[in-house]
Amino acid sequence: MNAPYPPPPPPPTPGRDRTTLWGILGIVLGLICCGILGIVFGYLSVRDAKRFGQSPVLGYLAIAFGVINIIGSAILRASGNYPFWNND
């Protein structure tokens, strides 16, 4: 039984691929200052990666770093060791 090969996957949709841009922005912002922006840019990177058939690793890293930043900031604020709130 010779079955025909399945059809090839559809070509990526035309447009601008910004997967790497969103991923790098998400990682940098998620690590340095804004966890929320890291999560948002990570989501945009994963969305574009799925749309253009690329690896979503940068997006997942950006989301993870954004969540770690938010959790770490919450722990520092709760413990009273947050450096910007200590006006001694």
MDTraj code that builds the backbone (N, CA, C; nanometers):
import mdtraj as md
import numpy as np

residues = "MET ASN ALA PRO TYR PRO PRO PRO PRO PRO PRO PRO THR PRO GLY ARG ASP ARG THR THR LEU TRP GLY ILE LEU GLY ILE VAL LEU GLY LEU ILE CYS CYS GLY ILE LEU GLY ILE VAL PHE GLY TYR LEU SER VAL ARG ASP ALA LYS ARG PHE GLY GLN SER PRO VAL LEU GLY TYR LEU ALA ILE ALA PHE GLY VAL ILE ASN ILE ILE GLY SER ALA ILE LEU ARG ALA SER GLY ASN TYR PRO PHE TRP ASN ASN ASP".split()
xyz = np.array([
    [0.0837, -0.1170, 0.0000],
    [0.0000, 0.0000, 0.0000],
    [0.0887, 0.1240, 0.0000],
    [0.0810, 0.1952, -0.1041],
    [0.1563, 0.3186, -0.1159],
    [0.0641, 0.4366, -0.0914],
    [0.0779, 0.4942, 0.0269],
    [-0.0026, 0.6111, 0.0609],
    [0.0737, 0.7357, 0.0164],
    [0.0038, 0.8337, -0.0334],
    [0.0737, 0.9562, -0.0735],
    [0.1261, 1.0296, 0.0502],
    [0.2317, 1.1040, 0.0266],
    [0.2872, 1.1840, 0.1355],
    [0.1872, 1.2915, 0.1770],
    [0.1899, 1.3282, 0.3063],
    [0.0998, 1.4371, 0.3481],
    [0.1445, 1.5678, 0.2835],
    [0.0538, 1.6607, 0.2693],
    [0.0923, 1.7879, 0.2071],
    [0.1906, 1.8633, 0.2968],
    [0.2763, 1.9446, 0.2381],
    [0.3711, 2.0203, 0.3197],
    [0.2977, 2.1241, 0.4038],
    [0.3607, 2.1678, 0.5131],
    [0.2942, 2.2692, 0.5964],
    [0.2796, 2.3991, 0.5178],
    [0.1810, 2.4769, 0.5535],
    [0.1623, 2.6028, 0.4805],
    [0.2789, 2.6973, 0.5062],
    [0.3112, 2.7811, 0.4100],
    [0.4208, 2.8766, 0.4322],
    [0.3813, 2.9789, 0.5378],
    [0.4799, 3.0359, 0.6029],
    [0.4471, 3.1368, 0.7046],
    [0.3733, 3.2544, 0.6421],
    [0.2903, 3.3140, 0.7231],
    [0.2151, 3.4291, 0.6745],
    [0.3101, 3.5447, 0.6475],
    [0.2847, 3.6217, 0.5447],
    [0.3745, 3.7338, 0.5178],
    [0.3622, 3.8402, 0.6268],
    [0.4684, 3.9048, 0.6525],
    [0.4693, 4.0083, 0.7549],
    [0.6055, 4.0156, 0.8187],
    [0.6142, 4.0944, 0.9191],
    [0.7408, 4.1151, 0.9860],
    [0.7549, 4.0196, 1.1031],
    [0.8642, 3.9455, 1.1047],
    [0.8899, 3.8515, 1.2131],
    [0.9675, 3.9239, 1.3231],
    [0.9026, 3.9455, 1.4353],
    [0.9658, 4.0155, 1.5478],
    [0.9826, 3.9242, 1.6687],
    [0.9917, 3.7946, 1.6437],
    [1.0025, 3.6983, 1.7527],
    [1.1235, 3.7267, 1.8402],
    [1.2383, 3.7451, 1.7786],
    [1.3605, 3.7687, 1.8549],
    [1.3559, 3.9035, 1.9267],
    [1.3045, 4.0044, 1.8602],
    [1.2941, 4.1371, 1.9230],
    [1.2101, 4.1310, 2.0488],
    [1.0905, 4.0726, 2.0403],
    [1.0034, 4.0643, 2.1582],
    [1.0697, 3.9810, 2.2673],
    [1.1348, 3.8703, 2.2284],
    [1.1979, 3.7841, 2.3286],
    [1.3103, 3.8535, 2.4032],
    [1.3990, 3.9225, 2.3298],
    [1.5101, 3.9918, 2.3945],
    [1.4593, 4.1058, 2.4826],
    [1.3635, 4.1836, 2.4319],
    [1.3062, 4.2912, 2.5142],
    [1.2432, 4.2343, 2.6418],
    [1.1714, 4.1240, 2.6291],
    [1.1080, 4.0629, 2.7456],
    [1.2085, 4.0138, 2.8471],
    [1.3176, 3.9528, 2.7998],
    [1.4192, 3.9034, 2.8925],
    [1.4874, 4.0194, 2.9643],
    [1.5267, 4.1202, 2.8897],
    [1.5978, 4.2332, 2.9508],
    [1.5081, 4.3059, 3.0507],
    [1.3865, 4.3379, 3.0098],
    [1.2968, 4.4103, 3.1006],
    [1.2525, 4.3226, 3.2168],
    [1.2332, 4.1934, 3.1920],
    [1.1938, 4.1026, 3.2993],
    [1.3024, 4.0868, 3.4043],
    [1.4287, 4.0907, 3.3624],
    [1.5383, 4.0772, 3.4582],
    [1.5693, 4.2071, 3.5304],
    [1.5642, 4.3179, 3.4587],
    [1.6136, 4.4435, 3.5154],
    [1.5072, 4.5192, 3.5942],
    [1.3921, 4.5450, 3.5329],
    [1.3016, 4.6373, 3.6018],
    [1.1567, 4.5896, 3.6080],
    [1.0970, 4.5597, 3.4988],
    [0.9514, 4.5465, 3.4928],
    [0.9094, 4.4035, 3.4599],
    [0.8675, 4.3313, 3.5609],
    [0.8237, 4.1946, 3.5385],
    [0.7006, 4.1858, 3.4506],
    [0.6098, 4.2807, 3.4659],
    [0.4878, 4.2810, 3.3845],
    [0.5225, 4.2975, 3.2371],
    [0.6124, 4.3897, 3.2049],
    [0.6521, 4.4082, 3.0652],
    [0.7259, 4.2860, 3.0126],
    [0.8021, 4.2197, 3.0963],
    [0.8686, 4.0963, 3.0557],
    [0.7681, 3.9896, 3.0165],
    [0.6609, 3.9793, 3.0927],
    [0.5567, 3.8817, 3.0617],
    [0.4844, 3.9191, 2.9329],
    [0.4531, 4.0463, 2.9154],
    [0.3824, 4.0917, 2.7952],
    [0.4671, 4.0674, 2.6710],
    [0.5948, 4.1081, 2.6742],
    [0.6812, 4.0877, 2.5582],
    [0.7086, 3.9391, 2.5351],
    [0.7149, 3.8606, 2.6415],
    [0.7304, 3.7161, 2.6259],
    [0.6111, 3.6553, 2.5552],
    [0.4919, 3.6992, 2.5919],
    [0.3719, 3.6499, 2.5240],
    [0.3742, 3.6872, 2.3756],
    [0.4136, 3.8117, 2.3447],
    [0.4212, 3.8541, 2.2050],
    [0.5232, 3.7704, 2.1282],
    [0.6335, 3.7357, 2.1926],
    [0.7354, 3.6539, 2.1275],
    [0.6838, 3.5133, 2.0996],
    [0.6152, 3.4530, 2.1955],
    [0.5601, 3.3189, 2.1751],
    [0.4546, 3.3216, 2.0651],
    [0.3724, 3.4239, 2.0644],
    [0.2686, 3.4358, 1.9613],
    [0.3306, 3.4463, 1.8222],
    [0.4315, 3.5312, 1.8080],
    [0.4963, 3.5445, 1.6774],
    [0.5726, 3.4184, 1.6392],
    [0.6321, 3.3508, 1.7361],
    [0.7041, 3.2268, 1.7058],
    [0.6094, 3.1214, 1.6495],
    [0.4917, 3.1104, 1.7065],
    [0.3940, 3.0148, 1.6538],
    [0.3461, 3.0567, 1.5157],
    [0.3292, 3.1850, 1.4947],
    [0.2803, 3.2354, 1.3669],
    [0.3811, 3.2130, 1.2545],
    [0.5112, 3.2300, 1.2851],
    [0.6147, 3.2210, 1.1821],
    [0.6913, 3.0898, 1.1867],
    [0.6508, 2.9969, 1.2708],
    [0.7138, 2.8650, 1.2740],
    [0.8539, 2.8647, 1.3319],
    [0.8791, 2.9464, 1.4314],
    [1.0106, 2.9512, 1.4949],
    [1.0027, 2.8972, 1.6369],
    [1.1177, 2.8892, 1.7005],
    [1.1242, 2.8388, 1.8370],
    [1.0758, 2.9449, 1.9367],
    [0.9874, 2.9081, 2.0294],
    [0.9352, 3.0048, 2.1264],
    [1.0167, 3.0141, 2.2557],
    [1.1407, 2.9659, 2.2548],
    [1.2200, 2.9590, 2.3780],
    [1.2428, 3.0972, 2.4392],
    [1.2766, 3.1975, 2.3571],
    [1.3003, 3.3313, 2.4118],
    [1.1756, 3.3860, 2.4810],
    [1.0600, 3.3606, 2.4244],
    [0.9355, 3.4067, 2.4856],
    [0.9101, 3.3402, 2.6200],
    [0.9346, 3.2098, 2.6261],
    [0.9141, 3.1399, 2.7528],
    [1.0144, 3.1869, 2.8589],
    [1.1375, 3.2132, 2.8171],
    [1.2356, 3.2671, 2.9121],
    [1.1936, 3.4046, 2.9621],
    [1.1444, 3.4889, 2.8724],
    [1.1000, 3.6224, 2.9125],
    [0.9849, 3.6136, 3.0128],
    [0.8911, 3.5243, 2.9883],
    [0.7791, 3.5066, 3.0813],
    [0.8298, 3.4577, 3.2169],
    [0.9222, 3.3616, 3.2144],
    [0.9755, 3.3075, 3.3403],
    [1.0505, 3.4153, 3.4188],
    [1.1346, 3.4938, 3.3510],
    [1.2083, 3.5991, 3.4200],
    [1.1152, 3.7080, 3.4723],
    [1.0096, 3.7384, 3.3990],
    [0.9124, 3.8362, 3.4468],
    [0.8429, 3.7890, 3.5735],
    [0.8052, 3.6622, 3.5760],
    [0.7389, 3.6066, 3.6952],
    [0.8366, 3.6038, 3.8133],
    [0.9613, 3.5648, 3.7871],
    [1.0622, 3.5624, 3.8940],
    [1.0844, 3.7029, 3.9487],
    [1.0875, 3.8024, 3.8609],
    [1.1045, 3.9411, 3.9049],
    [0.9885, 3.9844, 3.9940],
    [0.8668, 3.9523, 3.9559],
    [0.7493, 3.9919, 4.0350],
    [0.7512, 3.9233, 4.1713],
    [0.7808, 3.7934, 4.1724],
    [0.7832, 3.7197, 4.2988],
    [0.8967, 3.7700, 4.3881],
    [1.0147, 3.7920, 4.3292],
    [1.1278, 3.8428, 4.4083],
    [1.1012, 3.9803, 4.4651],
    [1.0403, 4.0669, 4.3866],
    [1.0065, 4.2005, 4.4366],
    [0.9053, 4.1940, 4.5496],
    [0.8071, 4.1061, 4.5365],
    [0.7070, 4.0921, 4.6419],
    [0.7704, 4.0412, 4.7717],
    [0.8635, 3.9476, 4.7594],
    [0.9304, 3.8950, 4.8786],
    [1.0159, 4.0039, 4.9448],
    [1.0883, 4.0809, 4.8632],
    [1.1703, 4.1888, 4.9205],
    [1.0844, 4.2950, 4.9882],
    [0.9741, 4.3297, 4.9254],
    [0.8871, 4.4304, 4.9875],
    [0.8252, 4.3793, 5.1163],
    [0.7852, 4.2525, 5.1184],
    [0.7227, 4.1962, 5.2379],
    [0.8225, 4.1834, 5.3522],
    [0.9487, 4.1590, 5.3204],
    [1.0484, 4.1423, 5.4263],
    [1.1041, 4.2752, 5.4750],
    [1.0728, 4.3836, 5.4064],
    [1.1206, 4.5147, 5.4469],
    [1.2609, 4.5457, 5.3982],
    [1.3162, 4.4652, 5.3113],
    [1.4516, 4.4864, 5.2609],
    [1.4533, 4.5518, 5.1234],
    [1.3444, 4.6094, 5.0835],
    [1.3384, 4.6731, 4.9523],
    [1.4174, 4.8025, 4.9588],
    [1.5241, 4.8201, 4.8789],
    [1.6149, 4.9324, 4.8979],
    [1.5549, 5.0703, 4.8690],
    [1.4534, 5.0796, 4.7862],
    [1.4002, 5.2099, 4.7511],
    [1.2999, 5.2633, 4.8526],
    [1.2542, 5.1798, 4.9412],
    [1.1552, 5.2233, 5.0389],
    [1.2171, 5.2556, 5.1735],
    [1.3461, 5.2319, 5.1881],
    [1.4123, 5.2516, 5.3165],
    [1.4722, 5.3915, 5.3167],
    [1.4091, 5.4850, 5.3842],
    [1.4517, 5.6238, 5.3846],
    [1.5233, 5.6622, 5.5141],
    [1.6125, 5.5783, 5.5603],
    [1.6843, 5.6087, 5.6852],
    [1.7920, 5.7094, 5.6659],
])
top = md.Topology()
chain = top.add_chain()
for i, resn in enumerate(residues, 1):
    res = top.add_residue(resn, chain, resSeq=i)
    for name in ("N", "CA", "C"):
        top.add_atom(name, md.element.get_by_symbol(name[0]), res)
traj = md.Trajectory(xyz[None], top)
